Amino acid sequence: MAPQRVQRAAAAKAAKAIKSKISESLEDDMTQENLIVNEFVIKKPNISGSSRAFVARVIPDNPKLAKKGTRNAGKLKQLKDMPIDIFFEITSWLHPLDLLRLSRVSKYFREMFMSKSSKALWIRARRQFNGMPDCPDSISEPQYAALVFENVCQACGVSRAPKFDFVYLVRLCGACHKENVVNGKRLLRLYPKTLDPIILRLMPRECGENYYPGSELPSLADNGSIHRYYQPQFEAIANCLLTLKRGSSAYDTFIDKMKEKAETMIKCNHAIHLWLRQESREKGKDQTENIEQRKASIKAKLLEMGYKQEDFPQDYEPDWYSCLNQPRPLTTRIWKQIKDRLEACLEREKLRKRAQTLRLREHHILIQLRPHYNEVIAQLNGDTLALWVAPLVDITKILEVNSILTNFDTPIEITPQCIQHTLDTLKNDATRLRDITERRLLADLRPIFSQAADGTEVGLPELLDHSYLLRATSFFECPSTCCSDMTYRQPFTYEDILHHIREEPCNRERIGVHIPASRISKKVIRVLGLADDILAKDLPPAFICDCLNPRLVVSSTFSGLIDHLVEDRAWYDDMVENLNDNRDLSLVLHDDHDFDSSPPFVHVRISRQSTPQFEAHNWKPKRWAMQFGCKTCENISSAVTRHRSDRNRSYTFRHGMLENRCFAHHIKTKHQHDPCEEDVMYIDHYQ
């Protein structure tokens, strides 16, 4: 949009031109009125500098594309040789948009269709649409047809101009609409304050393409500076008002005529929108009928090919929907294009229904086998074999049950012999899986038990018995994605891992030895002065770690203590491995879980012993945050980075993003000083 000073200068120049013409003529009011009415011409809409008409288009450097075809040359010669009355009779049945396009073919047709003598032809073409309002007096029939039916900006000429407003009888693109339809307050600033504010009630305000033709018409009395108006019309009225003398009869007559014209435009806009909504409803009905006819034709062809009605998709299928729900009638060419897509949809629907039937049959089988399955588990109660029995949902993988499941032609009937065979298979599979897994786990534990906590070699029998799995120093892990991630796996004792794989949907064949936890547990047993071969069930019920980490349960079990030590040791080793060369040597990185320290940092909690608590520092951050990062850790080691992707990222960030209480504990134990604001890295630094 042009600067306001430029627009003010243009408005003043137009008003001065009208005033000079009046000064040269008679001074009576009637002469002024006639001159003003004659000079009241709304100029064309302004072209926006942001219009797509000014966008440079890349012309391909291809002579074949640049060469124009001549195959249509001379095709319209027969129309020119046709008698004029027959030609007009034929063209009167054309759509108004077709008449517009025909008038642009040549100068001959333009002179014929754009002359005043062809008005009856345009009226007859328009009356093919029942209920279409008559053409307004201020525009011609071709202009009316272009406004209603064409989608071209009447300012810059680009296609796809969705901003039409029949109250101004103009269609614009988005950029030109923004240029020409302006807020009333901004328009008033373009003219001197002597301009009568009544001008805003002499012209209709913006209605837009989303105007809803309600029961009441927009009132001119409600117009205000907050509304938007058509700037060329505003400028034309403003120039006339500034020229006429306020209070004269010509001034009052001009105001009355402008109000009458504005009300006429509002009624015209209302009538056109009512007709467009009616046309849209009728067009929607026609499209619905065409879609239903297309659906019926496609389904009839599929039935001829041997498909059945139940084979058609019942739920939403994108390809099926796009092929059927179109208003275009089915032709031979279209059928060839969509036939393969429809057959692929029917095949997918067949597989979906088969999978749905399979799930229902599986559900019925499991309902019948559940009581017998629970009976087997109850019989094995107290035996670890019960923990190795496959879950109920895995029964369908047994060959005999699977054959019943996948035989869709026969009803589900499970005989007592099938039930007994299934239960025997479950027990045998559980026994075999237990024996294979225990042998593998004992083989993985041999390197750990062959070496004592102090590094000396320990003699072991050729075959390790089952008791080695139950020792307190034997820890295992579940690598399934449902209970671990890429960076950390929780350690379990043997009994805990069996209950875990029983309760969680894990792969029982993939459980393995948690080597870091097993090695650390041997050191803890040595520090506590317990026997190396002590079983997990014989351990004391609770333990205390002197670090008093708030995230660690105060009276922790042995498994919880080992989990805490494994995580902390992995973090410390990663920090030491990635020390910065240019770090501040005055910064401390303390290992508060050193097994060689004296006195030891872990203790057995004696019954009724009062448990010490970590004394939280009274430091408070300047900013509120749910978590804090440690800037000291980042200065010491490159392991604490904002965008790490290796497997140790979790360890570093568990001490890199902490809650308030845990952050104070981290600074106090790992860096050996009270927390301060210089240690804080707020969480938004990581994002």
DANOR-V579096 format. One record per residue. N is the residue number from 1. SS is DSSP state (~ for helix, > for strand, _ for the rest). PHI is phi in radians with two decimals (* if undefined). PSI is psi in degrees with one decimal (999 if undefined). Layout:
# DANOR-V579096
N&SS&PHI&PSI / N&SS&PHI&PSI
This chain:
# DANOR-V579096
1&_&*&140.8 / 2&_&-1.18&152.9 / 3&_&-1.04&154.1 / 4&~&-1.15&-33.1 / 5&~&-1.15&-35.4 / 6&~&-1.18&-41.0 / 7&~&-1.18&-37.6 / 8&~&-1.09&-42.2 / 9&~&-1.11&-41.0 / 10&~&-1.15&-40.6 / 11&~&-1.13&-41.6 / 12&~&-1.14&-38.1 / 13&~&-1.14&-41.2 / 14&~&-1.16&-41.7 / 15&~&-1.13&-37.7 / 16&~&-1.16&-37.1 / 17&~&-1.14&-41.8 / 18&~&-1.16&-40.1 / 19&~&-1.14&-36.3 / 20&~&-1.18&-35.1 / 21&~&-1.18&-36.5 / 22&~&-1.23&-38.1 / 23&~&-1.14&-24.4 / 24&_&-1.43&-11.8 / 25&_&-1.86&-167.3 / 26&_&-1.17&157.7 / 27&_&-1.73&-2.7 / 28&_&-1.27&159.6 / 29&~&-1.13&-36.5 / 30&~&-1.15&-39.9 / 31&~&-1.13&-42.1 / 32&~&-1.06&-41.9 / 33&~&-1.10&-44.4 / 34&~&-1.12&-42.1 / 35&~&-1.13&-41.4 / 36&~&-1.12&-43.8 / 37&~&-1.11&-38.7 / 38&~&-1.21&-35.1 / 39&~&-1.43&-10.4 / 40&_&-1.35&92.7 / 41&_&-2.25&124.8 / 42&_&-1.41&122.6 / 43&_&-1.27&169.7 / 44&_&-1.18&154.4 / 45&_&-1.12&150.0 / 46&_&-1.31&146.9 / 47&_&-1.58&127.4 / 48&_&-1.32&142.2 / 49&_&-1.20&-16.1 / 50&_&-1.64&8.0 / 51&_&-1.13&150.9 / 52&~&-1.22&-9.5 / 53&~&-1.18&-22.2 / 54&~&-1.69&2.2 / 55&_&-1.33&128.4 / 56&_&-1.22&132.9 / 57&_&-1.84&135.2 / 58&_&-1.46&118.4 / 59&_&-1.60&122.2 / 60&_&-1.13&137.8 / 61&_&-1.46&69.5 / 62&_&-2.38&112.0 / 63&~&-1.09&-27.2 / 64&~&-1.21&-36.5 / 65&~&-1.31&-31.1 / 66&~&-1.31&-24.2 / 67&_&-1.29&127.1 / 68&_&-1.47&142.0 / 69&_&-1.38&154.3 / 70&_&-2.17&18.9 / 71&_&-1.25&-20.4 / 72&_&-1.68&3.8 / 73&_&-1.14&130.0 / 74&_&1.45&3.2 / 75&_&-1.23&-27.6 / 76&_&-1.64&8.8 / 77&~&-1.12&-33.5 / 78&~&-1.15&-31.2 / 79&~&-1.19&-37.1 / 80&~&-1.21&-31.3 / 81&~&-1.46&-7.5 / 82&_&-1.32&145.2 / 83&_&-0.99&142.5 / 84&~&-1.14&-36.1 / 85&~&-1.20&-37.7 / 86&~&-1.19&-39.2 / 87&~&-1.10&-43.7 / 88&~&-1.16&-34.3 / 89&~&-1.14&-38.0 / 90&~&-1.22&-47.5 / 91&~&-1.23&-20.8 / 92&_&-1.19&-16.6 / 93&_&-1.62&1.7 / 94&_&-1.36&159.7 / 95&_&-1.22&143.5 / 96&~&-0.95&-33.6 / 97&~&-1.19&-34.4 / 98&~&-1.20&-35.4 / 99&~&-1.11&-40.2 / 100&~&-1.05&-46.1 / 101&~&-1.18&-36.9 / 102&~&-1.17&-34.5 / 103&~&-1.21&-16.7 / 104&_&-1.71&6.2 / 105&_&-1.28&-44.6 / 106&_&-2.67&168.6 / 107&~&-1.15&-31.2 / 108&~&-1.08&-50.0 / 109&~&-1.23&-30.9 / 110&~&-1.14&-46.2 / 111&~&-1.11&-32.2 / 112&~&-1.28&-47.0 / 113&~&-1.52&-21.3 / 114&_&-1.66&1.3 / 115&_&-1.40&158.9 / 116&~&-1.16&-25.2 / 117&~&-1.20&-18.3 / 118&~&-1.63&13.1 / 119&~&-1.08&-39.7 / 120&~&-1.08&-33.5 / 121&~&-1.11&-43.7 / 122&~&-1.18&-38.6 / 123&~&-1.13&-41.3 / 124&~&-1.16&-38.1 / 125&~&-1.16&-36.5 / 126&~&-1.23&-34.2 / 127&_&-1.31&-0.9 / 128&_&-1.15&-22.3 / 129&_&-1.68&111.2 / 130&_&-1.11&129.4 / 131&_&1.48&1.0 / 132&_&-1.20&128.1 / 133&_&-1.07&155.6 / 134&_&-1.20&160.7 / 135&_&-1.21&133.3 / 136&_&-1.07&154.1 / 137&_&-1.21&-24.5 / 138&_&-1.41&-9.8 / 139&_&-2.31&163.2 / 140&_&-1.53&170.0 / 141&~&-1.09&-43.9 / 142&~&-1.08&-37.4 / 143&~&-1.15&-38.0 / 144&~&-1.12&-42.5 / 145&~&-1.13&-40.7 / 146&~&-1.14&-37.2 / 147&~&-1.15&-42.7 / 148&~&-1.47&-42.5 / 149&~&-1.79&-23.6 / 150&_&-1.61&156.6 / 151&_&-2.12&52.2 / 152&>&-2.16&137.8 / 153&_&-1.19&128.2 / 154&_&-1.46&3.7 / 155&_&-1.80&-58.3 / 156&_&-1.79&-14.6 / 157&_&1.52&5.3 / 158&_&-1.34&156.6 / 159&>&-1.43&174.1 / 160&_&1.00&64.6 / 161&_&-1.88&92.6 / 162&_&-1.44&-10.7 / 163&>&-1.58&84.0 / 164&>&-1.87&145.7 / 165&>&-2.49&105.6 / 166&_&-1.26&-13.1 / 167&_&-1.25&-22.5 / 168&_&-1.88&-5.8 / 169&_&0.98&50.3 / 170&>&-2.58&147.0 / 171&>&-2.13&130.0 / 172&>&-2.34&156.1 / 173&_&-1.38&175.5 / 174&~&-1.07&-43.8 / 175&~&-1.19&-44.6 / 176&~&-1.23&-30.4 / 177&~&-1.13&-41.1 / 178&~&-1.16&-29.0 / 179&~&-1.33&-35.6 / 180&~&-1.81&-23.9 / 181&>&-1.83&106.9 / 182&>&-2.17&153.6 / 183&>&-1.07&139.9 / 184&~&-1.07&-36.3 / 185&~&-1.10&-38.3 / 186&~&-1.24&-35.3 / 187&~&-1.17&-38.0 / 188&~&-1.15&-28.3 / 189&~&-1.22&-18.4 / 190&_&-1.31&-15.3 / 191&_&-2.13&160.0 / 192&_&-1.12&161.7 / 193&_&-1.19&-12.4 / 194&_&-1.26&-10.2 / 195&_&-1.16&129.3 / 196&_&-1.13&123.8 / 197&~&-1.10&-11.1 / 198&~&-1.14&-11.2 / 199&~&-1.00&-32.6 / 200&~&-1.22&-16.6 / 201&~&-1.80&12.9 / 202&_&-1.84&2.4 / 203&_&-2.55&149.1 / 204&_&-1.28&147.2 / 205&_&-1.47&170.7 / 206&_&-1.10&132.8 / 207&_&-1.87&-41.0 / 208&_&1.46&171.1 / 209&_&-1.29&-15.8 / 210&_&-1.68&17.2 / 211&_&-1.09&131.6 / 212&_&-1.79&118.3 / 213&_&-1.29&86.1 / 214&_&-1.39&-167.8 / 215&_&-1.31&-28.0 / 216&_&-1.91&138.5 / 217&_&-1.43&150.4 / 218&_&-1.05&135.7 / 219&_&-1.67&138.8 / 220&~&-1.16&-27.7 / 221&~&-1.18&-20.2 / 222&~&-1.53&-4.3 / 223&_&-1.14&140.1 / 224&_&-2.55&179.8 / 225&_&-1.26&-13.6 / 226&_&-1.39&-16.1 / 227&_&-1.46&171.3 / 228&>&-1.94&145.7 / 229&>&-2.37&161.4 / 230&>&-1.38&114.2 / 231&~&-1.10&-44.4 / 232&~&-1.01&-38.4 / 233&~&-1.21&-39.5 / 234&~&-1.07&-43.7 / 235&~&-1.14&-39.6 / 236&~&-1.12&-44.0 / 237&~&-1.20&-40.2 / 238&~&-1.11&-41.6 / 239&~&-1.10&-38.3 / 240&~&-1.23&-40.4 / 241&~&-1.14&-37.8 / 242&~&-1.22&-25.2 / 243&~&-1.42&-40.8 / 244&_&-1.30&152.9 / 245&_&-1.46&125.5 / 246&_&-1.15&133.1 / 247&_&1.69&-12.9 / 248&_&-1.32&163.0 / 249&~&-1.15&-34.8 / 250&~&-1.12&-37.3 / 251&~&-1.12&-46.0 / 252&~&-1.19&-38.8 / 253&~&-1.13&-40.0 / 254&~&-1.09&-41.1 / 255&~&-1.10&-43.1 / 256&~&-1.11&-40.5 / 257&~&-1.17&-38.2 / 258&~&-1.16&-38.9 / 259&~&-1.13&-42.9 / 260&~&-1.10&-41.4 / 261&~&-1.16&-39.6 / 262&~&-1.13&-41.8 / 263&~&-1.14&-35.9 / 264&~&-1.12&-41.5 / 265&~&-1.14&-37.9 / 266&~&-1.13&-43.4 / 267&~&-1.13&-38.8 / 268&~&-1.10&-44.8 / 269&~&-1.06&-42.0 / 270&~&-1.10&-44.3 / 271&~&-1.15&-41.9 / 272&~&-1.14&-41.2 / 273&~&-1.16&-38.1 / 274&~&-1.06&-43.4 / 275&~&-1.16&-40.3 / 276&~&-1.10&-39.1 / 277&~&-1.16&-39.4 / 278&~&-1.14&-42.0 / 279&~&-1.10&-39.0 / 280&~&-1.12&-40.2 / 281&~&-1.14&-43.3 / 282&~&-1.16&-38.3 / 283&~&-1.13&-38.5 / 284&~&-1.10&-39.7 / 285&~&-1.11&-42.7 / 286&~&-1.10&-41.8 / 287&~&-1.13&-38.6 / 288&~&-1.10&-42.6 / 289&~&-1.11&-41.8 / 290&~&-1.12&-38.7 / 291&~&-1.13&-43.1 / 292&~&-1.13&-38.4 / 293&~&-1.14&-39.1 / 294&~&-1.15&-42.2 / 295&~&-1.04&-46.2 / 296&~&-1.09&-39.8 / 297&~&-1.15&-42.9 / 298&~&-1.16&-44.5 / 299&~&-1.14&-35.1 / 300&~&-1.12&-40.5 / 301&~&-1.16&-38.2 / 302&~&-1.19&-36.4 / 303&~&-1.15&-35.4 / 304&~&-1.14&-29.3 / 305&_&-1.37&-5.4 / 306&_&1.92&-3.3 / 307&_&-1.34&160.1 / 308&_&-1.95&163.9 / 309&~&-1.09&-36.0 / 310&~&-1.28&-10.5 / 311&~&-1.37&-15.5 / 312&_&-1.32&144.9 / 313&_&-1.08&135.1 / 314&_&-1.68&-34.0 / 315&_&-1.58&176.7 / 316&_&-1.20&123.4 / 317&_&-2.20&115.6 / 318&~&-0.97&-49.2 / 319&~&-1.15&-42.3 / 320&~&-1.08&-43.3 / 321&~&-1.14&-43.4 / 322&~&-1.20&-29.4 / 323&~&-1.35&-37.3 / 324&~&-1.55&-39.3 / 325&_&-1.56&68.3 / 326&_&-2.39&142.6 / 327&_&-1.34&-13.5 / 328&_&-1.23&134.8 / 329&_&-1.17&152.4 / 330&_&-1.33&124.1 / 331&_&-2.06&172.7 / 332&~&-1.10&-39.9 / 333&~&-1.16&-43.8 / 334&~&-1.13&-38.6 / 335&~&-1.09&-39.0 / 336&~&-1.13&-33.2 / 337&~&-1.29&-35.2 / 338&~&-1.78&-5.4 / 339&~&-1.06&-48.1 / 340&~&-1.13&-38.3 / 341&~&-1.13&-39.9 / 342&~&-1.16&-41.0 / 343&~&-1.14&-36.4 / 344&~&-1.15&-38.3 / 345&~&-1.10&-42.4 / 346&~&-1.16&-34.4 / 347&~&-1.19&-41.7 / 348&~&-1.12&-38.3 / 349&~&-1.14&-36.5 / 350&~&-1.11&-43.8 / 351&~&-1.16&-37.6 / 352&~&-1.14&-43.6 / 353&~&-1.17&-34.9 / 354&~&-1.13&-42.4 / 355&~&-1.14&-37.1 / 356&~&-1.15&-42.5 / 357&~&-1.11&-38.3 / 358&~&-1.10&-40.3 / 359&~&-1.14&-39.3 / 360&~&-1.16&-42.5 / 361&~&-1.14&-39.7 / 362&~&-1.10&-39.3 / 363&~&-1.09&-43.4 / 364&~&-1.16&-38.1 / 365&~&-1.13&-43.8 / 366&~&-1.15&-34.2 / 367&~&-1.10&-39.2 / 368&~&-1.27&-32.2 / 369&~&-1.59&-13.2 / 370&~&-1.03&-46.1 / 371&~&-1.05&-40.5 / 372&~&-1.20&-36.0 / 373&~&-1.13&-45.4 / 374&~&-1.11&-31.9 / 375&~&-1.14&-40.7 / 376&~&-1.12&-43.7 / 377&~&-1.08&-38.9 / 378&~&-1.16&-36.7 / 379&~&-1.15&-33.0 / 380&_&-1.59&10.4 / 381&_&-1.06&129.6 / 382&_&1.66&-12.8 / 383&_&-1.84&135.1 / 384&_&-1.12&-14.7 / 385&~&-1.09&-28.3 / 386&~&-1.09&-29.8 / 387&~&-1.33&-15.7 / 388&~&-1.68&-8.2 / 389&_&-1.16&137.7 / 390&_&-1.09&149.7 / 391&_&-1.06&163.1 / 392&~&-1.05&-35.7 / 393&~&-1.18&-20.2 / 394&~&-1.44&-3.6 / 395&~&-1.10&-32.0 / 396&~&-1.17&-12.5 / 397&~&-1.40&-14.8 / 398&_&-1.15&138.5 / 399&~&-0.98&-47.1 / 400&~&-1.17&-40.4 / 401&~&-1.23&-37.2 / 402&~&-1.14&-34.2 / 403&~&-1.15&-37.1 / 404&~&-1.20&-38.0 / 405&~&-1.14&-43.7 / 406&~&-1.55&-3.8 / 407&_&-1.55&88.6 / 408&_&-1.26&-17.3 / 409&_&-1.41&-15.6 / 410&_&-2.01&148.3 / 411&_&-1.23&160.8 / 412&_&-1.33&119.5 / 413&_&-2.52&110.9 / 414&_&-1.83&117.3 / 415&_&-1.45&160.5 / 416&~&-1.02&-35.4 / 417&~&-1.11&-39.3 / 418&~&-1.15&-39.4 / 419&~&-1.11&-46.0 / 420&~&-1.12&-41.4 / 421&~&-1.11&-38.3 / 422&~&-1.14&-43.6 / 423&~&-1.16&-40.1 / 424&~&-1.11&-38.8 / 425&~&-1.13&-39.3 / 426&~&-1.05&-45.2 / 427&~&-1.14&-44.3 / 428&~&-1.12&-42.2 / 429&~&-1.13&-38.9 / 430&~&-1.13&-42.1 / 431&~&-1.12&-44.9 / 432&~&-1.13&-43.4 / 433&~&-1.14&-39.9 / 434&~&-1.10&-45.4 / 435&~&-1.13&-44.0 / 436&~&-1.13&-44.6 / 437&~&-1.18&-41.0 / 438&~&-1.15&-38.9 / 439&~&-1.11&-39.4 / 440&~&-1.19&-42.1 / 441&~&-1.16&-39.2 / 442&~&-1.14&-36.0 / 443&~&-1.15&-36.2 / 444&~&-1.28&-26.4 / 445&~&-1.42&-18.7 / 446&~&-0.99&-46.5 / 447&~&-1.06&-29.2 / 448&~&-1.32&-44.4 / 449&~&-1.36&-17.0 / 450&_&-1.32&-5.7 / 451&>&-2.29&128.9 / 452&_&-1.32&172.9 / 453&_&-1.13&-28.7 / 454&_&-1.54&2.6 / 455&_&1.71&-4.5 / 456&_&-1.37&152.9 / 457&>&-1.34&143.7 / 458&_&-2.14&131.1 / 459&_&-1.32&133.6 / 460&_&-2.16&149.6 / 461&_&-1.15&163.8 / 462&_&-1.11&-38.5 / 463&_&-2.09&123.2 / 464&_&-1.39&137.1 / 465&_&-1.51&179.6 / 466&~&-1.14&-24.1 / 467&~&-1.13&-25.1 / 468&~&-1.13&-30.1 / 469&~&-1.23&-26.5 / 470&~&-1.60&0.3 / 471&>&-1.20&157.6 / 472&_&-1.21&-21.2 / 473&_&-1.61&6.4 / 474&_&-1.77&114.4 / 475&_&-2.17&147.5 / 476&>&-2.30&163.6 / 477&>&-2.35&153.0 / 478&_&-1.95&111.4 / 479&_&-1.44&3.9 / 480&_&-1.12&145.5 / 481&_&-1.20&-16.9 / 482&_&-1.29&-18.5 / 483&_&-2.31&12.1 / 484&_&-2.70&166.7 / 485&_&-2.19&-170.1 / 486&_&-1.25&-17.2 / 487&_&-1.90&-21.6 / 488&_&-2.67&139.6 / 489&_&-2.25&129.1 / 490&_&-1.25&135.1 / 491&_&-1.42&142.0 / 492&>&-2.23&147.6 / 493&_&-1.30&171.0 / 494&~&-1.10&-43.3 / 495&~&-1.15&-38.5 / 496&~&-1.18&-38.5 / 497&~&-1.19&-32.7 / 498&~&-1.19&-42.7 / 499&~&-1.16&-33.4 / 500&~&-1.13&-48.7 / 501&~&-1.24&-17.5 / 502&~&-1.37&-36.7 / 503&~&-1.60&-25.9 / 504&_&-1.87&152.1 / 505&_&-1.36&63.7 / 506&_&-1.80&162.2 / 507&_&-1.47&107.2 / 508&~&-1.17&-23.8 / 509&~&-1.36&-9.5 / 510&~&-1.82&0.4 / 511&_&-1.12&144.3 / 512&>&-2.48&-179.7 / 513&>&-1.43&133.6 / 514&_&-1.56&93.3 / 515&~&-1.11&-47.9 / 516&~&-1.03&-41.5 / 517&~&-1.17&-38.4 / 518&~&-1.15&-40.9 / 519&~&-1.19&-43.0 / 520&~&-1.17&-37.5 / 521&~&-1.10&-32.9 / 522&~&-1.13&-38.8 / 523&~&-1.19&-38.1 / 524&~&-1.16&-42.4 / 525&~&-1.05&-40.6 / 526&~&-1.15&-43.3 / 527&~&-1.11&-37.6 / 528&~&-1.35&-11.3 / 529&_&1.34&24.4 / 530&_&-1.60&164.5 / 531&_&-1.21&144.9 / 532&_&-1.15&-31.1 / 533&_&-1.71&20.4 / 534&_&-1.16&140.5 / 535&>&-1.47&156.9 / 536&~&-1.11&-33.9 / 537&~&-1.27&-18.1 / 538&~&-1.62&0.8 / 539&_&-1.26&155.1 / 540&_&-1.05&155.6 / 541&_&-1.27&-25.4 / 542&_&-2.53&152.8 / 543&>&-2.39&159.6 / 544&>&-2.21&134.4 / 545&>&-1.88&130.2 / 546&_&-1.14&-15.6 / 547&_&-1.20&-23.7 / 548&_&0.95&43.6 / 549&_&-1.10&127.4 / 550&_&-1.08&-24.1 / 551&_&-1.40&-14.8 / 552&_&-1.59&134.8 / 553&_&-1.02&134.7 / 554&_&-1.02&-51.0 / 555&_&-1.76&81.4 / 556&>&-1.45&148.8 / 557&_&-1.30&171.5 / 558&~&-1.14&-39.1 / 559&~&-1.12&-41.4 / 560&~&-1.14&-37.0 / 561&~&-1.13&-44.7 / 562&~&-1.14&-39.9 / 563&~&-1.02&-43.9 / 564&~&-1.11&-43.5 / 565&~&-1.24&-38.3 / 566&~&-1.09&-44.5 / 567&~&-1.13&-44.9 / 568&~&-1.18&-38.6 / 569&~&-1.17&-39.9 / 570&~&-1.11&-39.7 / 571&~&-1.13&-46.2 / 572&~&-1.14&-43.6 / 573&~&-1.09&-38.6 / 574&~&-1.18&-38.7 / 575&~&-1.12&-44.6 / 576&~&-1.18&-36.1 / 577&~&-1.18&-26.4 / 578&_&-2.03&38.4 / 579&>&-1.11&139.4 / 580&_&-1.32&138.4 / 581&_&-1.21&-32.1 / 582&_&-1.78&26.9 / 583&_&-1.26&158.9 / 584&_&-1.34&114.5 / 585&_&-1.18&-15.0 / 586&_&-1.35&-13.9 / 587&_&-1.37&139.0 / 588&_&-1.81&137.3 / 589&_&-2.17&97.2 / 590&_&-1.66&137.8 / 591&_&-1.69&99.4 / 592&_&-1.55&8.6 / 593&_&-2.21&50.0 / 594&_&-1.52&119.2 / 595&_&-1.25&-16.5 / 596&_&-1.59&0.9 / 597&_&-1.30&158.6 / 598&_&-2.36&129.7 / 599&_&-1.29&167.3 / 600&_&-1.14&153.3 / 601&_&-1.62&-5.3 / 602&>&-2.06&145.7 / 603&>&-2.48&156.6 / 604&>&-1.44&128.3 / 605&_&-1.40&119.9 / 606&_&-1.38&144.9 / 607&_&-0.97&137.4 / 608&_&1.15&13.0 / 609&_&-1.39&134.0 / 610&_&-1.20&132.7 / 611&_&-1.65&128.1 / 612&_&-1.20&151.0 / 613&_&-2.06&149.2 / 614&_&-1.28&129.7 / 615&_&-1.48&106.9 / 616&_&-1.18&135.9 / 617&_&-1.28&149.9 / 618&_&-1.45&14.9 / 619&_&-1.21&141.0 / 620&_&-2.28&135.4 / 621&_&-1.23&156.5 / 622&_&-1.29&-28.8 / 623&_&-2.05&146.1 / 624&_&-1.40&138.2 / 625&_&-2.75&149.0 / 626&_&-1.27&-30.8 / 627&_&-2.45&157.1 / 628&>&-2.26&150.3 / 629&>&-1.81&155.7 / 630&>&-1.72&110.9 / 631&~&-1.26&-27.5 / 632&~&-1.13&-42.2 / 633&~&-1.08&-39.2 / 634&~&-1.18&-33.8 / 635&~&-1.27&-28.4 / 636&~&-1.43&-45.1 / 637&>&-2.35&146.6 / 638&_&-1.40&-2.3 / 639&_&-1.14&-29.3 / 640&_&-1.57&97.5 / 641&_&-2.20&163.7 / 642&_&-1.44&-18.9 / 643&_&-2.45&66.6 / 644&_&-1.64&145.0 / 645&_&-2.17&0.0 / 646&_&-1.43&175.4 / 647&_&-1.22&-16.3 / 648&_&-1.58&4.0 / 649&~&-1.04&-38.1 / 650&~&-1.10&-39.8 / 651&~&-1.15&-45.7 / 652&~&-1.16&-38.0 / 653&~&-1.41&-16.5 / 654&~&-1.17&-27.7 / 655&_&-1.76&-2.7 / 656&_&-1.64&-23.1 / 657&_&-2.30&105.5 / 658&>&-2.30&156.7 / 659&_&-1.28&172.1 / 660&~&-1.02&-50.5 / 661&~&-1.16&-42.2 / 662&~&-1.19&-32.2 / 663&~&-1.14&-42.6 / 664&~&-1.10&-39.4 / 665&~&-1.13&-41.4 / 666&~&-1.07&-47.8 / 667&~&-1.12&-40.0 / 668&~&-1.20&-41.0 / 669&~&-1.57&-38.3 / 670&~&-1.55&-30.1 / 671&_&-2.05&-0.6 / 672&_&1.05&38.5 / 673&_&-2.69&165.8 / 674&_&-1.27&144.8 / 675&_&-1.17&146.4 / 676&_&-2.52&173.8 / 677&~&-1.16&-26.2 / 678&~&-1.19&-17.4 / 679&~&-1.52&-9.7 / 680&>&-1.59&133.8 / 681&>&-2.14&111.9 / 682&>&-1.23&157.5 / 683&~&-1.10&-30.1 / 684&~&-1.18&-14.5 / 685&~&-1.22&-24.9 / 686&_&-1.46&-20.3 / 687&_&-1.45&999
